[in-house]
């Protein structure tokens, strides 16, 4: 018997993609972000977005200082052009705050997954019987890579399910320390 994907239960490969559409935009958070950026302030989703941009576009030696400033919710000189670009994109409808709903797992005893969006750690999120939202910033037309990893201390294999207005996605069963990934396609927002 040939085992693919490390022997994990793998659902339909089409369940590995999520479409983010205008229906997934959170206008309140998008408007709040515009205000914060005008005041050179950040919330956590903005800081995470700018951190990802900084890693791709700014010199390596500047990253430790930038990371510390972003962690304090501050826009400093090195990241100011990136913040301005995002502010302009938000104003023009080329970027927005999107919401992904994490679906409950009725069979979950406990467990946690670590989410990374294009290599930026979004944090650790519980697998539970409760539905909750994750907010992220993205540009229209972008394709994002979301890595989902069961944390090393997850006592049982976990399944991560998420939903947007256009559909849903699900991971295979993830034993502690194992990963799966999805592609997020950001469609025209407005």
N, C-alpha and C positions, 0 to 999 in steps of 0.2 A: 504494500500500500504506500502510495506517495502522499506525504503530508505537505501541503502548501501553507504558507504564512506561519510557519512554526507550529503547525498543528492546532491553531486556534479555530474556534467556530467563526467563520467569516460570513456575514450576511451578504446580500446582493451588493456587488461592487458599485451599483448606482447609488447606494445609500452612503457613499463616501464623499458626496458633494452636497453643498448647500448653496442655494441661490439667495442672495440678499437683495431685496427690491425696495422700492419706495415705501412699501407697506411696512417694512421693518425699521424704517427711520424713526428715531425718537426725536420729534421736533423740539420738545422742551429741553432735552439735554444738548441738542445741537445749538439751540439759541443760547443756553447757558455757557456753552463752550466759546461761542463768539464773544460774549461779554467777558469771560475770564481772560481770553487771549488779548483783548483790547487793554486789559488791566495788567498784562504781563504776569498772570497767575494761571495755575494749572490745577486740575483735579487728577485723580489717578488715571482714568482712561486717556486723557490728553497727554499726561506724562509718559505713559506706556507707548502711545503712538509716536511721540517725538523722540523717545529713546530708540525705537526701531529705525526711524529716519536718521538719527544721529549716527547710529552704528553703520549705516550704509553710506552716508554722505560726508561725514566729518573725519578729520585725522584721528588716528588711534590714540595718540598721546593726549588729546583733549577729552577723551571719553570719561575718565575717572571724575574729573571736575564737573562735567555735564551730568553724569549720573547722580552725583551728590546734590546738585542744584535741582534736578528734576524730582528727586526724592523729597525735597523740601517744597515742591510746588512752585519753583521759581524759574522764570525765563531769564537766562543769562546771555551775555553777548554772543558766545559761540552758537547758541541754539536759536537766537532771535530770528535769523532769516528763515529757519524751518518753521517757527511759530507763525511768522508773517505769511508764509506760503500756505500753511494750513488755514489760517484765518481767511485769506483770500479765497481759498477753495471752498470753505464753509459758506462764505458770503455769496459765491457764485453757484452754489449747488453742486460743485464737483466733488465734495466730500460731505460726510454726515456721520452722526452717531447712529449706529445700528444696534438692534437688540436681537440676541439669540436666546431663546427660551430653553432652559435645561428641563427636560421632562422627568417626572418622578419614575422611580423604579420600585414597583410594589414588592419586588422580591429582595430588595436591598437590605442586608443586615447592617452593613456599614461599609465604608470605603471612600477613598478620595482619589481624584485624578488631578494631575498637574497639566495645565494647558499652556502651550507655547504658540504664539501667532508669529509666523515668519521669524522664529528663533527668539522672540521676546517672551519671557515668562509672564503670563497673565496672573498666575497664582494657582493655589490649590483649591479645588472645589469639591464639595461633598456629593456623593451619590446617595440620594435619600428618597423619601416618599413625598417630598415637597417640590413643587415647581418654582423655579426662580429664573431671573434674567441675568445675562451677562451683556454688558455694553462695551462696544469697541468702535473706534473711529476708522473709517476706510474711505479711499477715493473711488469714485465711480469708474468702472471699467477695470478695476484691479482684480487680480486673482491672488488670494491669500492661502497660505499653507498653515493649517491648524494641526499641531501634534498633541495627542491625548495620551498621557502615560499614567498607568495605575501607580500610585505612590508605593515606595518600598514597604510601607507598613500596612498596606491594605490586607486585611485578614482573609478575604475571599476574592475570587475573580470578580471584576466589576464590568458592567456594560454602561456606557455613556450614551445617552440619547439627547438630541437637541432638535428644536423645531424653529422654523421661520414661517413667514406667510406663504412662501412658495413650496414648502416641503419639509422633510425631516431627514435626519441622518442618525446612524447608530454605529457604534464600534463593535468589533468582535469581543468575546469575553477576554478581559485583560487580567492575567495574574499579576501579582505584585511585581513592579519594575518593568512590565512590558508596555509597548506603545502601539498606537494605531494613528492614522492621519486622515484628514479630510482636506478637500479643496473648497474654498469659499469664493464664489463668483459674485462680484459686486456689480449689479446692474444699475442703469440710470435711475437716479434718486427722484428727480422731479420732472 
